[in-house]
C-alpha cells in the first residue's frame, strides 16, 4: 500500500475499514452539526447505543423486584460480576476462573501486593520500569514503606540507556538476574503509558520465576489494546482499568487476574472479606473464611 498524505486517501481507508460497521453501535458527539472524529476514548469512551436499555433494565428490575432482584433479576445481582468473567478472560488471555471485575485499579494493585509482595530481610526488592504511571509509583512506594523498608533501597527502576527513549528488553532481564535472591517482585506496566513500549511479559515472567520472585503487571494500557496471553505466560497476577481501551471512564470498574496456581492455594496471604468467601457457604455466616476458587 502506498500511503498518501491527503484527506481523500484517509476517507478511502475509512471506507475500506473492516471495523466500520461498529461505528453504528456508538453515539458520536456532534460539532457544528457534524459527527466528530473522536480521539478521547482514553479519557471517556463513547456511549454505546445499547447502554441506555441496559441501565433501564436494572432500574426496572429494582422497581419491580426490590430485594428479590439479587436472585431473580434478569441479570441477578448476587452473581452479576460472573457474567463478565468469560469476555474479560478472552481479552487478557486467561481462564474465566482466573479473572474478576471489581474495585478500582490502584485498590486492586494494593490487594494483589498484599498477597504477592511478602518481603523479608533478605528478599525485599521490587523491579519496575522508570517513569511508570504515577499511581503505580505511589502504590509501590507506599507498600515498601508499609513493610518497613526504604524505597531508595527496595525499588529498582529500569531506565532507558543514555540517548534512548525506550527500555531495552535485555536490560530488564539483566537487572532481574543481577538482583537475584534479593528480588521479591517484578511489577511493570505491560505497555508504558508515555512511550507506548510493549514489554515482553512472557520472558520477564520467566526471568522473575528463575530467581524465585513473582511477576505482576499493570495492564491499564494493554488490556483491549494488544494481544495478551497471561495464563500461557504464567504471569502471577495483573490488574487493569477499563477506561483506556475498554471504552469506560473515570469510576469504571477495574479487573484482576490471578493465575489459577495461586487461586487454588488456600494458604495464599490475602485480605479476606465477604465477596471472597465461597458463595456456597457464604450465608451460613460461619466464622472461618473459605476462599472462593476463582
VOTOR-831671 format. One record per residue (C-alpha): residue number from 1; residue in three letters; z, x, y. Coordinates in Angstrom, 2 decimals. Each point is the difference from the previous one (the first is absolute). Layout:
<sites>
- i_aa_Z_X_Y
- NUM_ALA_Z_X_Y
...
</sites>
This chain:
<sites>
- i_aa_Z_X_Y
- 1_UNK_0.00_0.00_0.00
- 2_UNK_-0.94_1.28_3.44
- 3_UNK_2.78_-0.79_2.46
- 4_UNK_-1.15_-1.19_3.39
- 5_UNK_2.27_-0.30_3.03
- 6_UNK_-1.18_-3.40_1.20
- 7_UNK_1.25_-3.57_0.22
- 8_UNK_-2.92_-1.20_-2.09
- 9_UNK_0.88_2.37_-2.83
- 10_UNK_3.66_-1.09_0.10
- 11_UNK_-1.02_-3.66_-0.16
- 12_UNK_-2.24_0.74_-2.97
- 13_UNK_2.88_1.67_-1.82
- 14_UNK_2.09_-3.11_0.67
- 15_UNK_-2.77_-2.19_-1.37
- 16_UNK_-0.20_2.10_-3.18
- 17_UNK_3.78_0.16_-0.51
- 18_UNK_1.01_-1.29_-3.44
- 19_UNK_3.40_-0.99_1.39
- 20_UNK_-1.26_-2.05_2.93
- 21_UNK_0.64_-3.28_-1.82
- 22_UNK_3.73_0.62_0.36
- 23_UNK_-0.20_-0.30_3.78
- 24_UNK_-0.07_-3.76_-0.44
- 25_UNK_3.47_0.16_-1.55
- 26_UNK_1.60_1.14_3.27
- 27_UNK_0.39_-1.27_3.54
- 28_UNK_-1.39_2.42_2.63
- 29_UNK_1.28_-0.10_3.58
- 30_UNK_-2.71_-0.74_2.54
- 31_UNK_-0.60_2.03_3.15
- 32_UNK_-2.10_-1.69_2.68
- 33_UNK_-1.15_-2.55_-2.54
- 34_UNK_-1.15_2.54_-2.59
- 35_UNK_1.63_1.02_-3.27
- 36_UNK_1.75_3.30_0.53
- 37_UNK_-0.51_3.20_-1.97
- 38_UNK_3.55_0.47_-1.24
- 39_UNK_1.37_3.52_-0.45
- 40_UNK_3.72_-0.82_0.25
- 41_UNK_0.72_-0.91_-3.61
- 42_UNK_2.43_2.92_-0.24
- 43_UNK_2.24_-1.79_2.51
- 44_UNK_-0.61_-3.65_-0.88
- 45_UNK_-2.47_-1.30_-2.56
- 46_UNK_-2.36_-2.86_0.68
- 47_UNK_1.36_-3.42_-0.96
- 48_UNK_-1.46_-1.14_-3.33
- 49_UNK_-1.59_-3.44_0.14
- 50_UNK_2.11_-1.05_-2.98
- 51_UNK_3.35_1.01_1.49
- 52_UNK_0.65_-3.23_1.90
- 53_UNK_-0.27_-2.12_-3.15
- 54_UNK_2.18_2.49_-1.89
- 55_UNK_2.76_-0.21_2.62
- 56_UNK_-0.26_-3.80_0.21
- 57_UNK_0.32_-0.19_-3.78
- 58_UNK_3.38_1.73_0.18
- 59_UNK_1.15_-2.19_2.89
- 60_UNK_-1.08_-3.15_-1.85
- 61_UNK_1.83_1.10_-3.16
- 62_UNK_3.11_0.73_2.06
- 63_UNK_-0.20_-3.44_1.66
- 64_UNK_-0.61_-1.91_-3.24
- 65_UNK_2.11_1.98_-2.43
- 66_UNK_2.76_1.66_1.96
- 67_UNK_2.07_2.25_-2.25
- 68_UNK_-2.02_-1.12_-3.04
- 69_UNK_-2.83_2.11_1.38
- 70_UNK_1.66_3.07_-1.46
- 71_UNK_-1.26_-1.11_-3.42
- 72_UNK_-2.41_-2.89_0.63
- 73_UNK_-2.13_1.04_2.98
- 74_UNK_-3.68_0.65_-0.60
- 75_UNK_0.92_3.67_0.24
- 76_UNK_3.68_-0.04_-1.08
- 77_UNK_2.09_1.96_2.46
- 78_UNK_2.32_1.47_-2.62
- 79_UNK_-2.88_1.93_-1.55
- 80_UNK_-2.21_0.07_3.10
- 81_UNK_-0.30_3.79_0.11
- 82_UNK_-1.22_0.19_-3.58
- 83_UNK_-3.42_-1.45_0.85
- 84_UNK_-0.77_3.13_2.02
- 85_UNK_0.79_2.53_-2.74
- 86_UNK_-3.42_-0.01_-1.67
- 87_UNK_-2.19_0.21_3.15
- 88_UNK_2.23_2.66_1.57
- 89_UNK_0.01_1.94_-3.27
- 90_UNK_-3.81_0.07_0.09
- 91_UNK_0.02_1.34_3.55
- 92_UNK_2.31_2.93_-0.78
- 93_UNK_-1.05_0.65_-3.60
- 94_UNK_3.24_-1.06_-1.66
- 95_UNK_1.27_-2.35_-2.67
- 96_UNK_1.20_-3.39_1.25
- 97_UNK_3.54_0.75_-1.17
- 98_UNK_0.02_3.18_2.12
- 99_UNK_-0.43_-1.70_3.38
- 100_UNK_1.77_-2.50_2.19
- 101_UNK_-0.59_-1.39_3.49
- 102_UNK_3.17_0.09_2.11
- 103_UNK_1.72_1.19_3.18
- 104_UNK_-1.51_2.39_2.55
- 105_UNK_-1.42_3.47_-0.55
- 106_UNK_2.89_2.14_1.28
- 107_UNK_2.59_-2.21_-1.69
- 108_UNK_-1.85_0.44_-3.28
- 109_UNK_-0.29_3.74_0.51
- 110_UNK_3.77_0.24_0.42
- 111_UNK_0.60_-2.13_-3.11
- 112_UNK_-2.37_2.17_-2.00
- 113_UNK_1.61_3.19_1.21
- 114_UNK_3.37_-1.39_-1.06
- 115_UNK_-1.38_0.26_-3.53
- 116_UNK_-2.31_2.99_0.21
- 117_UNK_1.74_2.30_2.45
- 118_UNK_3.17_1.07_-1.79
- 119_UNK_0.62_3.45_1.46
- 120_UNK_2.35_2.60_-1.41
- 121_UNK_1.20_3.29_1.46
- 122_UNK_-2.77_1.77_-1.89
- 123_UNK_-2.80_-2.60_0.20
- 124_UNK_-0.12_-1.74_3.37
- 125_UNK_-3.29_0.81_1.74
- 126_UNK_-2.80_-2.38_0.97
- 127_UNK_-3.64_0.99_0.51
- 128_UNK_-2.01_-2.15_2.41
- 129_UNK_-3.08_0.38_2.17
- 130_UNK_0.33_1.15_3.59
- 131_UNK_-0.48_-2.79_2.55
- 132_UNK_0.66_-2.76_-2.48
- 133_UNK_0.30_-3.45_1.52
- 134_UNK_3.15_0.07_2.18
- 135_UNK_1.90_-2.66_-1.96
- 136_UNK_-0.39_2.11_-3.15
- 137_UNK_1.42_2.98_1.85
- 138_UNK_2.94_-2.11_1.18
- 139_UNK_0.66_-1.24_-3.52
- 140_UNK_-0.14_3.43_-1.61
- 141_UNK_2.23_1.59_2.61
- 142_UNK_2.57_-2.78_-0.16
- 143_UNK_0.08_0.10_-3.80
- 144_UNK_0.57_3.74_0.03
- 145_UNK_2.82_-0.35_2.55
- 146_UNK_1.51_-2.89_-1.95
- 147_UNK_0.35_2.30_-3.01
- 148_UNK_1.65_2.69_2.11
- 149_UNK_-2.90_2.44_0.33
- 150_UNK_-1.66_1.57_3.02
- 151_UNK_-3.58_-1.25_0.50
- 152_UNK_-1.05_3.45_1.19
- 153_UNK_0.98_1.38_-3.40
- 154_UNK_-0.98_-2.95_-2.16
- 155_UNK_-3.34_-1.23_1.39
- 156_UNK_-3.04_2.22_-0.50
- 157_UNK_-3.11_-1.06_1.93
- 158_UNK_-3.41_1.10_-1.25
- 159_UNK_-2.15_0.80_3.02
- 160_UNK_-3.69_0.69_0.59
- 161_UNK_-0.88_3.66_0.29
- 162_UNK_-0.45_1.42_3.48
- 163_UNK_-3.18_-1.33_1.58
- 164_UNK_-0.37_-2.75_-2.62
- 165_UNK_0.73_-3.71_0.23
- 166_UNK_0.57_-1.14_-3.56
- 167_UNK_2.33_1.35_-2.66
- 168_UNK_-1.56_1.95_-2.82
- 169_UNK_0.77_-1.42_-3.43
- 170_UNK_0.76_3.45_-1.38
- 171_UNK_2.64_0.48_2.69
- 172_UNK_1.79_-3.20_-1.07
- 173_UNK_0.02_1.12_-3.63
- 174_UNK_1.09_3.52_0.94
- 175_UNK_3.01_-1.20_1.99
- 176_UNK_1.04_-2.35_-2.82
- 177_UNK_-0.17_2.87_-2.48
- 178_UNK_1.85_2.42_2.29
- 179_UNK_2.75_-2.51_0.72
- 180_UNK_0.40_-0.43_-3.73
- 181_UNK_3.45_-0.82_-1.35
- 182_UNK_1.36_-0.83_3.46
- 183_UNK_-2.55_-2.81_0.48
- 184_UNK_1.34_-3.52_-0.47
- 185_UNK_-2.85_-2.08_1.39
- 186_UNK_-3.58_0.15_1.23
- 187_UNK_-0.53_-2.80_2.52
- 188_UNK_-3.44_-0.08_1.62
- 189_UNK_-2.21_-2.59_1.65
- 190_UNK_-2.92_-0.72_-2.34
- 191_UNK_-2.26_-0.05_3.06
- 192_UNK_1.24_1.69_3.16
- 193_UNK_0.07_-2.57_2.78
- 194_UNK_-1.32_2.38_2.67
- 195_UNK_-2.61_2.20_-1.71
- 196_UNK_-1.09_-2.40_-2.73
- 197_UNK_0.47_2.74_-2.59
- 198_UNK_0.20_-1.33_-3.55
- 199_UNK_2.43_1.99_-2.12
- 200_UNK_-0.61_0.70_-3.68
- 201_UNK_2.90_-2.09_-1.23
- 202_UNK_-0.65_0.59_-3.67
- 203_UNK_0.14_3.79_0.27
- 204_UNK_2.95_-0.10_2.40
- 205_UNK_1.90_-2.20_-2.46
- 206_UNK_-0.76_2.39_-2.86
- 207_UNK_1.23_2.95_2.06
- 208_UNK_3.21_-1.82_0.95
- 209_UNK_0.74_-0.96_-3.59
- 210_UNK_-0.68_3.54_-1.17
- 211_UNK_2.94_1.28_2.07
- 212_UNK_2.23_-2.95_-0.89
- 213_UNK_-0.38_-2.02_3.21
- 214_UNK_-1.01_-3.58_0.68
- 215_UNK_-3.20_-0.91_1.87
- 216_UNK_-0.23_-2.95_2.36
- 217_UNK_-2.55_-1.12_2.57
- 218_UNK_-0.16_-2.12_3.13
- 219_UNK_-3.25_-1.92_-0.48
- 220_UNK_-0.01_-1.87_3.32
- 221_UNK_-3.42_1.45_0.84
- 222_UNK_-1.23_0.16_-3.59
- 223_UNK_0.64_-3.44_-1.54
- 224_UNK_-3.15_-2.05_0.51
- 225_UNK_-1.81_3.03_1.41
- 226_UNK_-0.62_2.39_-2.91
- 227_UNK_-0.09_-0.32_-3.77
- 228_UNK_3.43_0.57_-1.50
- 229_UNK_1.14_0.50_-3.60
- 230_UNK_3.74_0.39_0.35
- 231_UNK_0.82_-0.81_-3.62
- 232_UNK_-2.54_2.38_-1.50
- 233_UNK_1.02_2.71_2.47
- 234_UNK_3.62_-0.46_-1.17
- 235_UNK_1.23_-0.27_3.57
- 236_UNK_3.73_-0.73_-0.07
- 237_UNK_0.12_-2.39_2.94
- 238_UNK_-1.91_-1.18_3.05
- 239_UNK_0.27_-2.53_2.79
- 240_UNK_-2.38_-1.38_2.59
- 241_UNK_-0.27_-2.52_2.79
- 242_UNK_-2.52_-2.84_0.12
- 243_UNK_-1.15_0.20_3.63
- 244_UNK_-2.30_3.03_-0.06
- 245_UNK_-2.67_-0.74_-2.60
- 246_UNK_1.35_-3.19_-1.58
- 247_UNK_-0.67_-2.23_3.02
- 248_UNK_3.58_-0.78_0.97
- 249_UNK_1.97_0.87_3.13
- 250_UNK_3.46_1.06_1.20
- 251_UNK_2.56_-1.76_-2.17
- 252_UNK_-2.43_-0.23_-2.90
- 253_UNK_1.64_0.57_-3.37
- 254_UNK_-0.01_3.47_-1.55
- 255_UNK_-0.72_1.01_-3.57
- 256_UNK_1.72_2.27_-2.53
- 257_UNK_-1.20_1.81_-3.11
- 258_UNK_2.29_1.60_-2.58
- 259_UNK_-1.46_1.53_-3.14
- 260_UNK_0.93_-2.00_-3.10
- 261_UNK_1.70_3.07_-1.45
- 262_UNK_2.66_-0.51_2.65
- 263_UNK_0.08_-3.81_-0.03
- 264_UNK_1.05_0.20_-3.64
- 265_UNK_2.84_2.36_0.87
- 266_UNK_3.09_-2.18_0.42
- 267_UNK_1.99_3.04_1.11
- 268_UNK_-2.27_0.83_2.93
- 269_UNK_2.18_0.31_3.14
- 270_UNK_-0.65_-2.97_2.27
- 271_UNK_1.40_-2.36_2.60
- 272_UNK_0.37_-3.19_-2.04
- 273_UNK_-0.23_-3.55_1.29
- 274_UNK_-0.84_-3.62_-0.76
- 275_UNK_-3.77_0.25_-0.33
- 276_UNK_0.20_3.14_-2.12
- 277_UNK_2.06_-1.75_-2.68
- 278_UNK_-1.71_-1.30_-3.15
- 279_UNK_-1.13_-3.50_0.95
- 280_UNK_0.79_-1.33_-3.49
- 281_UNK_3.72_0.49_0.56
- 282_UNK_0.16_0.06_3.80
- 283_UNK_1.52_-3.45_0.37
- 284_UNK_2.72_0.63_-2.56
- 285_UNK_1.72_1.69_2.94
- 286_UNK_1.46_2.72_-2.19
- 287_UNK_1.54_3.15_1.40
- 288_UNK_-2.09_2.72_-1.62
- 289_UNK_-3.45_0.85_1.38
- 290_UNK_-2.92_-0.22_-2.42
- 291_UNK_-3.17_1.45_1.56
- 292_UNK_-3.19_-2.01_-0.24
- 293_UNK_-2.73_1.85_-1.87
- 294_UNK_-2.52_0.20_2.81
</sites>
